[in-house]
């Protein structure tokens, strides 16, 4: 007897729109999530159980439009899917694992980040919701607000660096340099509040260490030569 499996009738990611065709109106909506992804790709380079999406549709019901966070993080899913990657994040293709964190960057065009999107993300079960307003457009709002979902309700967490134990990371804001642009950015932090370096900073640190090693070697060779030791035979 044929057994009907409703999952076989659900649309696949290849059949669903991969965008809501709404253009971002600030380059920070792309740059800030890209920086967070770049850092994650360094500190979690040996892990394959996570995915960070940027301006990508998240489908959670077959007959519902996708929600499109500026950035989101999922844990317990495949990091890489095929050669071309994901076109969208479809819950029924991801073992019904919702993102654990969603990020919205408030731009000049206010887009319901504090009301409707908060409701949508809570219904989806996203554990942490991050709202960052680089220019602090709204009065009585913090520049960075991190909400933790507790019993179906988002609770605002205090401070500018928030530790998220379920993720094993903190998130916060401070000034730094990314792609040559000096401004305040969002960064990941460890449990002790230490900021993880950007790939650019890692390269700069390695270069500095190399230069220090070369200088120490030159000083050592100079001392040996002063002592009459032929350094060409070393």
NORQUIVEN-V421208 format. One record per residue. N is the residue number from 1. RES is the residue in one small letter. PSI is psi in degrees with one decimal (NA if undefined). OMEGA is omega in whole degrees, -180 to 180 (none if undefined). Layout:
BEGIN
[[N & RES & PSI & OMEGA] [N & RES & PSI & OMEGA]]
END
This chain:
BEGIN
[[1 & x & 134.0 & -178] [2 & x & 131.4 & 178] [3 & x & 121.8 & -179] [4 & x & 127.7 & 177] [5 & x & 108.0 & -177] [6 & x & -23.4 & 180] [7 & x & -27.8 & -179] [8 & x & -16.0 & -178] [9 & x & -4.1 & 180] [10 & x & 143.0 & 178] [11 & x & 146.9 & 178] [12 & x & 169.3 & 179] [13 & x & -29.2 & 179] [14 & x & -24.4 & -178] [15 & x & -15.3 & -176] [16 & x & 148.5 & 176] [17 & x & 138.5 & -178] [18 & x & 4.8 & 180] [19 & x & 155.1 & 174] [20 & x & 8.3 & 178] [21 & x & 19.0 & 176] [22 & x & 112.6 & -178] [23 & x & 147.7 & 173] [24 & x & 148.8 & -178] [25 & x & 18.4 & 175] [26 & x & 132.8 & 180] [27 & x & -20.8 & 178] [28 & x & -26.4 & 178] [29 & x & -20.0 & 176] [30 & x & -43.7 & -175] [31 & x & -42.3 & -176] [32 & x & -50.3 & 175] [33 & x & -34.5 & 179] [34 & x & -37.5 & 177] [35 & x & -43.9 & 179] [36 & x & -40.1 & 178] [37 & x & -41.6 & -179] [38 & x & -39.9 & 179] [39 & x & -43.4 & 178] [40 & x & -40.5 & -179] [41 & x & -21.2 & 177] [42 & x & -50.9 & -174] [43 & x & -23.6 & 178] [44 & x & 30.5 & -175] [45 & x & -22.5 & -180] [46 & x & 7.0 & 179] [47 & x & 141.1 & 178] [48 & x & 16.1 & -175] [49 & x & 34.9 & -180] [50 & x & 158.9 & 177] [51 & x & 135.0 & 178] [52 & x & 116.1 & -179] [53 & x & 148.4 & -179] [54 & x & 121.2 & 178] [55 & x & 44.7 & -177] [56 & x & 141.6 & 179] [57 & x & 135.1 & 175] [58 & x & 113.4 & 180] [59 & x & 125.6 & -177] [60 & x & -14.0 & 175] [61 & x & 138.2 & -177] [62 & x & -34.8 & -175] [63 & x & 16.7 & -179] [64 & x & 147.0 & 173] [65 & x & 155.3 & 178] [66 & x & 152.6 & 166] [67 & x & 147.5 & -172] [68 & x & 86.7 & 175] [69 & x & 157.5 & 173] [70 & x & -32.7 & 175] [71 & x & 150.6 & 176] [72 & x & 153.1 & 180] [73 & x & 130.9 & 173] [74 & x & 142.4 & 177] [75 & x & 150.0 & 178] [76 & x & 16.8 & 177] [77 & x & 168.5 & 179] [78 & x & 134.8 & 178] [79 & x & -41.3 & -178] [80 & x & 131.6 & 178] [81 & x & 103.2 & 179] [82 & x & 178.0 & -178] [83 & x & -31.7 & -175] [84 & x & -5.7 & 179] [85 & x & -170.9 & -179] [86 & x & 142.1 & 170] [87 & x & -25.3 & 174] [88 & x & 169.3 & -179] [89 & x & 108.7 & -174] [90 & x & 116.1 & -172] [91 & x & -40.6 & -177] [92 & x & -5.5 & 171] [93 & x & -3.0 & -177] [94 & x & 33.3 & -179] [95 & x & 30.1 & 180] [96 & x & 33.1 & 177] [97 & x & 110.9 & 179] [98 & x & 162.2 & 172] [99 & x & 147.7 & 177] [100 & x & -17.3 & -179] [101 & x & 137.3 & 175] [102 & x & 144.0 & -178] [103 & x & 133.7 & 173] [104 & x & 131.5 & 176] [105 & x & 115.5 & -178] [106 & x & 122.3 & -178] [107 & x & -167.4 & 180] [108 & x & -30.7 & 178] [109 & x & 105.1 & -180] [110 & x & 134.1 & -170] [111 & x & 38.8 & 174] [112 & x & 24.6 & -177] [113 & x & -32.5 & -174] [114 & x & -10.1 & -177] [115 & x & -82.8 & -171] [116 & x & -44.9 & -179] [117 & x & -36.3 & 178] [118 & x & -41.7 & 178] [119 & x & -45.0 & -180] [120 & x & -45.4 & -177] [121 & x & -34.0 & 176] [122 & x & -42.6 & 179] [123 & x & -33.2 & 179] [124 & x & -18.6 & 179] [125 & x & 23.3 & 177] [126 & x & 120.7 & -169] [127 & x & -37.6 & -179] [128 & x & 133.8 & 178] [129 & x & 121.1 & -176] [130 & x & 125.8 & 175] [131 & x & 122.6 & 180] [132 & x & 123.7 & 179] [133 & x & 93.9 & -175] [134 & x & -32.0 & -179] [135 & x & 6.1 & 178] [136 & x & 67.9 & -174] [137 & x & -30.0 & -172] [138 & x & 134.2 & 177] [139 & x & 152.1 & 178] [140 & x & 17.7 & 175] [141 & x & 139.5 & 176] [142 & x & 156.0 & 178] [143 & x & -39.9 & 177] [144 & x & 124.2 & 176] [145 & x & 125.9 & 179] [146 & x & 121.9 & -178] [147 & x & 138.9 & 178] [148 & x & 128.7 & -178] [149 & x & 118.0 & -179] [150 & x & 116.8 & -180] [151 & x & 42.4 & 176] [152 & x & 4.8 & -178] [153 & x & 138.1 & 179] [154 & x & 128.3 & 179] [155 & x & 123.9 & 180] [156 & x & 129.1 & 180] [157 & x & 138.5 & -177] [158 & x & 150.4 & 173] [159 & x & 169.5 & 179] [160 & x & -5.3 & 173] [161 & x & 114.3 & -173] [162 & x & 122.5 & 177] [163 & x & 132.3 & -179] [164 & x & 92.7 & -171] [165 & x & -31.9 & -180] [166 & x & -22.6 & 179] [167 & x & -28.3 & -176] [168 & x & 23.7 & -180] [169 & x & 156.7 & 167] [170 & x & 160.7 & 175] [171 & x & 142.6 & -178] [172 & x & -174.5 & -176] [173 & x & 143.2 & 171] [174 & x & 167.1 & -178] [175 & x & 145.6 & 179] [176 & x & -174.4 & -179] [177 & x & 128.5 & 175] [178 & x & 126.8 & -177] [179 & x & 37.1 & 178] [180 & x & -3.3 & -178] [181 & x & 120.9 & 180] [182 & x & 117.4 & 179] [183 & x & -175.4 & 173] [184 & x & 133.5 & 179] [185 & x & 167.4 & 168] [186 & x & 139.6 & -179] [187 & x & 160.6 & 170] [188 & x & 149.2 & -179] [189 & x & 155.1 & 174] [190 & x & -178.5 & -174] [191 & x & -23.5 & -180] [192 & x & 6.9 & 178] [193 & x & 12.6 & 179] [194 & x & 131.3 & -178] [195 & x & 136.2 & 174] [196 & x & 141.1 & -178] [197 & x & 152.1 & 172] [198 & x & 161.4 & 176] [199 & x & -37.5 & 178] [200 & x & -41.4 & -180] [201 & x & -36.2 & 178] [202 & x & -44.8 & 178] [203 & x & -43.7 & -180] [204 & x & -40.2 & 178] [205 & x & -43.6 & 179] [206 & x & -39.1 & 178] [207 & x & -41.6 & 179] [208 & x & -42.2 & 178] [209 & x & -38.0 & 178] [210 & x & -43.7 & 179] [211 & x & -39.1 & 178] [212 & x & -40.9 & 178] [213 & x & -42.4 & 179] [214 & x & -39.8 & 179] [215 & x & -42.4 & 179] [216 & x & -37.8 & 178] [217 & x & -43.2 & 179] [218 & x & -41.4 & 178] [219 & x & -38.7 & 178] [220 & x & -44.6 & 180] [221 & x & -37.6 & 179] [222 & x & -41.6 & 179] [223 & x & -40.4 & 179] [224 & x & -39.4 & 178] [225 & x & -36.4 & 177] [226 & x & -28.2 & 180] [227 & x & 4.9 & 178] [228 & x & 13.6 & -179] [229 & x & 129.6 & 179] [230 & x & 105.3 & -176] [231 & x & -11.3 & 179] [232 & x & -17.5 & -179] [233 & x & -2.8 & -177] [234 & x & NA & none]]
END
